[in-house]
Amino acid sequence: MNIQVAVLCDAATDDNGKLNLLGAFDTIYTQQLPAVHPQCSIALRVTFASADEGRHQLQVNFVDADGRSIAQFPPIPVEVTLPDDMHFGTRNFIVNIQQLKFDHPGLYAIDIALDGRPQASIPLLVRHTPPGPA
């Protein structure tokens, strides 16, 4: 398995195997806490080789700096089968998130694992920028 793209963005779509991304980001600025980010997407583009054939579970976990989960996502079942004439196969995975809440500023991460083995991590920084005096 090779993760070609792992990104947090405003929106993502899969158009017949083409991954379309809108507004990739790694920092959220907020004037108040807790902060609620209205909508975003985790977009993954993954290449599988013949050695990856079989059933797998893709896990996505949104964690804070202490490793505590802030958003639960069910495992994504992945069945990999390649025709004999194919050397690899590529799939896109999109996880849409609504009303993601951040209680504290700081570093967060989206950890990606396949069958419990870590594969990638997407960092996210939440910066508290209180409004200035009126």
Secondary structure by P-SEA (a helix, b strand, c coil): ccccbbbbcccccccccbbbbcccccbbbbccccccccbbbbbbbbbbccccccbbbbbbbbbcccccccccccbbbbbbbbcccccbbbbbbbbbbccccccccccccbbbbccccccbbbbbbbbbbccccc
